[in-house]
Amino acid sequence: MNRKETLRALLNPQAAARPPESPAETPEPPGASSPEVSEPRRTTGSGAVRSMGLTLQKLSAEAENARALRVQLAQGASVVELDPELIEPSFISDRFSRDQDDLFLALVESIRTHGQQVPVLLRPYPDKPGRYQVAYGHRRIEAARRLGQKVRALIRDLSDVELVIAQGKENSERKDLSFIERAVFARHLEERGFDRSTIIAALSVDKAEAARLLSVAHSIPAQLVLAIGPAPKAGRPRWLALAQLLNAKPSTQIIEQYLNDPALKQMDSDGRFIRLFTLLSSRHRLERTPAVWKDAAGRPIVRIEPGARKTRLTIDEKLAPAFGAFIMAKLDDLYQAFGQQSGRSKSEPPGVSPD
């Protein structure tokens, strides 16, 4: 929407709400050039014009918020002021604790200076008369609690499904939840028995993205997620990569080393993510490094090359004649010993096929 249209929408919202006329309904004036022939001339606005544009955009956003509030009121919601102590959190956690981050502190100062501009959404708490449960607005409620102020709230009768969809959609529109927070939110919904269609609606994602979120949430142990935190700069690709590294069954010693590292307390959440990712990546590369056995003269006799799905064993028969046959004769015993050590079933080994 350009500046003229924005200003027109503010001054006459009813006209702005009407759909634009189609080309068939609005005949093109004689001599008008075709879009394929004529291209609009680009101009560079002055600083004052740009400033006016930003102001109009801000006014338009505020007007849209007011319209959204009127819609909610028309749907039967009522704005009230409540003591924060009467409000309990949602039964589904949608974010990690960020009560000390810069955005939360800025929110506290904004409410201190300008008051709470956007109401939170609550429902009457089931089975607890006189108390309420949050659909969205946890941070605004916590900010009001710190300031000793009452909370401005919309109260609506919501089912559990309506509550989590409202909660998820409000977070999706703000776009301030990190990828892992959304993944954990999806897992919590799944654990509470909500079906996949509700999860998709709550997160405003498609089936593929919902599957990715749940895959990451199931691949990364909860203790690691809590140790890392929201890591807002990590993004989806690196969380997916971290999940793949953990699915490769890394040494539990590395995980324990990470969780017990006192340096984590001095790092921010993104730093803690990078620390674990680096540890696992280094170990992964080490495990993929070929192992070579040499004779006394330093000549390679045996080379083992680990892979993601296959491991290759190469023996130099010129330097170690019949060593390959010796290993093949020992395969049954080696497989049995491997099964006992790894806790696998002691079933018959596969045997050596002549092909």
N, C-alpha and C positions, 0 to 999 in steps of 0.2 A: 504494500500500500504506500503511495507517494504522499508527500506532505499535504497536498490539496485534499486528497481523499481522507487522510487522517483528520484534518481540521473539519472537513464536512461531516465526518462521522461523529465528532465530538459535539458539533453544533446542532446536528439533526440526526440522532441515532436511529429514528424510525426509517428515514430515507436510506441510511447506510445499511439497514438490515435487509432492504429489498434486493433481490438478486439482480445482477446487471442484465440489461436487455441483450438478447442474442443478436448476432449479425443479421439474421433474417428479419427481425423486428425493427432494426435500425438501418435503413438504407444508407449506403455509402454515398456521400455527396459527389456530384460530378467532378471529374478531374482529380479525385483522390488517388494517390499512388498505391500500388499493391504492396503488401508487406515484404514480398520477395524482392521488390525493386528498391523500395525506400527503407533506409535504416535510420533510426533515431540518432540525432547528433548528441554525443556525450559532452557534458559540460562539467566543470569543476566548481563547486559552490564555495563561497567565501566562508570564513570561520563563523561569522554571524549566522549565515544560512544554516550551516551544519549544526550550530548550537540550537537554533530554532527547531531543526528537525529532531534533535534528541529530546528537546522539551516536549514536542508534540507526541513523540513515541511514548514518553513517560506518562503523559496525560492520557493517551489512548490505553496504555496498560492499566492505569488506575481506573479508568472508566470500565474496562472489561472486568476487572475485579469486582467493581460495584454491581455490574450486571449479573455476574455469577452469584454474588451474594443475594441479589433480589430473587434469582431463580431458586436458590436454596430456601429462602424464606417462603416463597410461593409453594414449595413442596411440603410445607408444614414444619420446618425447622424454626426454632425460636432462639434469639440471642439473649443469653443471660450472663451474669457475672457470678462466678463460684469461687469458693475457697479452694485452692489447689489441694488441700489435704482431703477433700471429698472425692478426689479423682484418682482412679487406679489405672495402671498401664494396660495396654492391649494384651490379650493372651498370646499374641505372636510378636516376638521381638523383631523389629525391622532394621535396627542399626546397632552398631557397637557403641559403647559409651564414649561420647566425645565432649564431656562436660567442661573440658579445659582447653579445647582447641580454639583457634582464632575466630572461626565462624560463630561458634557458640557465644564467645565473649562479646563479639560484635552485636549479636542478637540481643544480649542482655543490655548493652548500652543503648541500642536502638529503642527497646521497650522502655528503658529508663527515661529517655529523652522525649520520645514521641508517643509513647503508649503502645499497646498491642493493637496493631492495625488490622490483622487478619485473625478472625476467630478460629479456635480449634473445633474439631468435630467430636462429639461424645454421644454415647447412648446410655440410658439408665442401666445401671449394673444389674445383671440378672441375679435374683435371689438376695440382693443387698439393697433394701429400700433406702433412699436418700443418698446413695452413692452413684458414681458414674464411671464409665470405662472409656478410654481413649480409642478413637479410630485413627486420628492423626493429630499431631501437634504436641508430641511429647516434649520437645525442646522448648517450645513457647511456655508450656506449663512449668517446666523446671526453671526457666528464666523468671517467670512471675513468682515462683516460690522463693527464689533467691532475693527478689526485690521486695518481698512481703506484700505483693499485690494480688488482687483477684484476677481470675482468668475469664476473658470473654469467650463464650463458647456457643456453638450451635448444638442443640440437642435433638436427636432423631431416634426413633425406634428402628434399630438395625438388627438383622439376623447375623449370625456368625459369618456367613458368606458375604453379605453386604458390607460388614465391617472390614474384613480383610481386603476386599476389592477396593473400597474407599481408601484404606490405609496404603495399599500398594500404588494405586493410581496417583495419589497426592505426592508420594515419594518419587514416582516416575516423572511427574511434571516438574518437580523441583530439580531433578537430575543431580542431586548432591549425595546420593548413596553410591558407594564404591561398588565395583563388580562383586567382590566377595561378600559384601553385606547383602546384596540382592540375591546372591547364590544361597547364602545361609537362610535368608527369608524364605526362599523357595523350598529349601529342605524342611524348615519348620512347618510350613504349610502342608507339605507332603506327610510329615510325621503326625500332624494333627488329623489326617484323614481326608484332606481336601483333594478333589480329583484334579486331573491335569488341566481341564478347561478352566477351573477356578484359578489355578496357579497362573495360567497364561493371562487371564483377565486381570488379575491383581498386579502382575508385573508389566502388563502392556507389551508383551513380546509375542513372537510367533513360536511354533512348536520346536523349531530347531534351536532357538536361543534358550528356551526353557529347558531343553535337554542338556545344553551345554552348562547352564547354571547348576542344574542338579548333579551333573557328572562331576564338576569341580567340587561341589559341596560334599559329595560322597567320597571323593578321592583324597581330600586333605583332612587329616584328623582334627577334631575340634580343639584339642590342646594346642596344635600348631596355629590354627586360625586365631585363637584367642591371644597367643603369644605374639603374632604378627600384628593383628589389628586391621583396620580398614584399608590401609595402604592405598590411598586414593589415586596415586600416580602410577600404580602398577598396571592397571588396565587388563582387559580380557585376555589378549594374547599371552602375556607373561603368567597370568594365573593358570591358563590352560597348559602352558609349558611346565609350570611347577607341578601341576597334577600329573602330568606324564612322567616326570622324574620320580614322583612318589609312587606311581603305579609300577615303576620298575623295581619296587621292593628294595629301597636303599638300606644300608646298614642301620640297625636301631641305635648303634653307638653314635652315629652322626646326629640323629634326632636328639638323643640325650645330651650330646655335647652342645647342640644348639640351645636347647631349652634351659640348660644350666649355665649358659654363658653370661657372666655378670655384665658384660659390655652391652647387652640388649637394653638394659635400663637407661642407658645414655643415648640410645638411638630413637629417632622417630619411627613411625609405623612403616614408612617406605624404606627406611634404612634396615629395619628388621627383615622386611621381605627380601631385600637384595642380599642380606647376609645369608639367609637360608638358601636362596636360589644359587648363590655362588658356591656354597658348601656342597650342595647336591650335584651341581653341574661339574664341579671339579672331580667329585667321586665318580660320577658317571663316565667322564672322559678317562679316568684312571682305569675303570673296569673294562673299558673298550680298548685299552692299549694292548697290543699284542705281547705275549710272553714268549721269550726265546731262551732255550737251553743250549749252551755251547760246550764243546769239548775243551780239553786242557790247552789246545792251541788257539782257542777263541773262535773256532768255526761253528756256525749254528747247526745244531742237529735236529732240534724239535722247535716248531713254531706253532703257537696257539693264538688264533685271531677270533676274539669274541665278537658277536654280532647281536643285533636286536632279536633275530629269530633263529639264527644258526651260528654255530661255532666251528671254525675250520682247524683241523689238526694236520700239520704237514711234517713229514719225517724225511730226512735226507738219507736214503737207503745206501748211498755210497759211503757215507761216514759211519752209519750204524746199520750194517746189514742185519736183516731179520728182526730188527727192533719192532717194526710195525706188526709182524706176525706175533711177536711176544705179547704186545699190548692187546691184540685181538683175542688171544687165548685167555687173557685175564679180565676181559670185559664183564663176564658173568659175576665174578667175585667183586669187581669194582662197583657194579651196579647195585649189588646186594649191600655192600658197605655204605654206598651213598644213600640207599633207602633207609637203612638203620639210623644213620646220622641225621637225616633230614626229617625223620618221623613219617616217611611215606609207608604205604602198605607193603608188606613183605611178600607180594605176589611174585610169580615167576618172572624173571627178567625177560626182555624181548628176544634175547638170543642174537646171534650173529648170522646175518643172511649172506650167502655167497655172492649176491649181486652187488 
